[in-house]
Amino acid sequence: MTQRVYKKLPSTIAIDGPAASGKTTIGNLIANKFGYICLDTGIMYRAVALQALDEGINVFDEEAVSELAERIDIEIRPTAADDERQFDVIIDGIDHTWDIRSPQVNQNVSEVSVYPRVRAAMTKLQRQIAEQGKIVMVGRDIGTVVLPDADLKIYLDASVDVRAERRYFEDLGRGKKVCLEEIMESLQHRDEIDSNRAVAPLKPAQDAVLINSDDMTVFQVIETILDLFSEYQP
């Protein structure tokens, strides 16, 4: 009998996709399954956007925002809080975990993320974190730019209608007063900017596995991804 040859488990897993496609939820579940770290790189750009707003910096002032990104101190720590957060986001020593999810940040994060120096600063930090291995990294340019040599690349997609509805019920569950139409408009705006920016636009890596979750539950998406591990060493 021929013995099956397994690959080593992927040390770096890249999950890309548009806003509210479920990347972070899926990334955390996969990371927990294999004892990996999950890093949602989008929180870094959110941190820059929040700090710019707090400091009164015009998000359209590329020079000022870029300088901010190069000096800001962003820490992502395991959380001890009991409020559904998956990690703590510390910006210059202050906990801003929930602040980075505000409507104001939602409306400005894509503008901030298009600047080359901002992306360079965040990419450098992301690569340093990934060097430790055993990581699931979530974002919009992980498989194409940040970790082009990632062992496994996944592009998770869904229609804007489905993504808006998911975000709407997620926010309602947190007690927020939200409007479905406003959420959809915000997602469409972010999709337009993310997909058409000159630096690291949102797109699937050529060797990424594409998964459209429009008609899938979280469990089904996880099962689809776990099927990709069938040839890896248990």
ZIUR-V435556 format. One record per residue. N is the residue number from 1. PHI is phi in whole degrees, -180 to 180 (999 if undefined). PSI is psi in whole degrees, 0 to 359 (999 if undefined). Layout:
N/PHI/PSI
N/PHI/PSI
//
This chain:
1/999/133
2/-78/127
3/-78/135
4/-70/138
5/-101/123
6/-101/151
7/-82/162
8/-70/150
9/-58/141
10/-63/129
11/-82/330
12/-126/126
13/-121/123
14/-105/128
15/-123/113
16/-113/165
17/159/168
18/-71/172
19/-58/139
20/65/26
21/-88/359
22/95/13
23/-58/312
24/-68/317
25/-59/311
26/-66/317
27/-60/317
28/-66/320
29/-66/318
30/-66/317
31/-62/316
32/-63/324
33/-62/321
34/-109/5
35/73/30
36/-97/171
37/-94/141
38/-113/125
39/-119/116
40/-87/101
41/-67/340
42/-61/333
43/-67/335
44/-69/318
45/-69/326
46/-64/321
47/-63/318
48/-64/316
49/-63/316
50/-62/315
51/-65/323
52/-62/316
53/-64/317
54/-65/327
55/-90/2
56/73/23
57/-85/130
58/-67/122
59/-66/346
60/-91/1
61/-90/91
62/-58/317
63/-63/313
64/-67/318
65/-67/321
66/-64/317
67/-62/320
68/-61/314
69/-61/328
70/-81/346
71/-113/347
72/-69/145
73/-107/111
74/-115/124
75/-121/139
76/-119/113
77/-118/153
78/-59/139
79/-93/148
80/-112/359
81/-77/155
82/-116/61
83/-138/33
84/76/357
85/-68/149
86/-96/344
87/-166/168
88/-101/138
89/-111/112
90/-108/121
91/-115/116
92/49/43
93/86/0
94/-116/137
95/-74/116
96/-124/31
97/-53/313
98/-88/333
99/-61/328
100/-71/353
101/-102/12
102/-70/156
103/-57/325
104/-64/319
105/-68/318
106/-54/320
107/-78/343
108/-118/348
109/-65/323
110/-68/324
111/-62/317
112/-66/322
113/-75/352
114/-82/344
115/-74/127
116/-55/318
117/-70/327
118/-64/313
119/-65/322
120/-63/318
121/-65/316
122/-72/322
123/-62/319
124/-58/315
125/-66/318
126/-63/319
127/-67/323
128/-62/319
129/-66/319
130/-68/336
131/-59/338
132/-75/343
133/76/178
134/50/58
135/-138/142
136/-108/115
137/-109/128
138/-114/135
139/180/213
140/-122/346
141/-139/27
142/-68/308
143/-72/336
144/-94/327
145/-126/304
146/-66/309
147/-129/70
148/-64/342
149/-105/21
150/-56/144
151/-67/327
152/-141/130
153/-122/133
154/-129/136
155/-114/111
156/-99/120
157/-126/163
158/-167/155
159/-67/157
160/-65/328
161/-62/313
162/-67/318
163/-66/320
164/-65/318
165/-65/318
166/-62/314
167/-64/322
168/-59/310
169/-72/330
170/-64/314
171/-68/322
172/-60/320
173/-64/339
174/-95/8
175/82/15
176/-85/149
177/-90/112
178/-132/160
179/-123/125
180/-59/318
181/-64/320
182/-67/321
183/-63/316
184/-64/317
185/-63/320
186/-64/318
187/-66/319
188/-63/320
189/-63/316
190/-68/321
191/-59/317
192/-63/314
193/-68/313
194/-63/323
195/-81/339
196/-115/4
197/-68/151
198/-72/327
199/-104/124
200/50/59
201/-66/156
202/-69/119
203/-167/155
204/-70/143
205/-67/151
206/-60/329
207/-104/19
208/-82/150
209/-87/121
210/-90/130
211/-131/118
212/-100/119
213/-99/16
214/-51/315
215/-111/28
216/-122/145
217/-83/168
218/-58/319
219/-60/318
220/-67/323
221/-64/316
222/-61/317
223/-62/320
224/-63/318
225/-70/319
226/-64/331
227/-62/332
228/-68/341
229/-90/4
230/-63/337
231/-101/8
232/-97/155
233/-64/125
234/-63/999
//
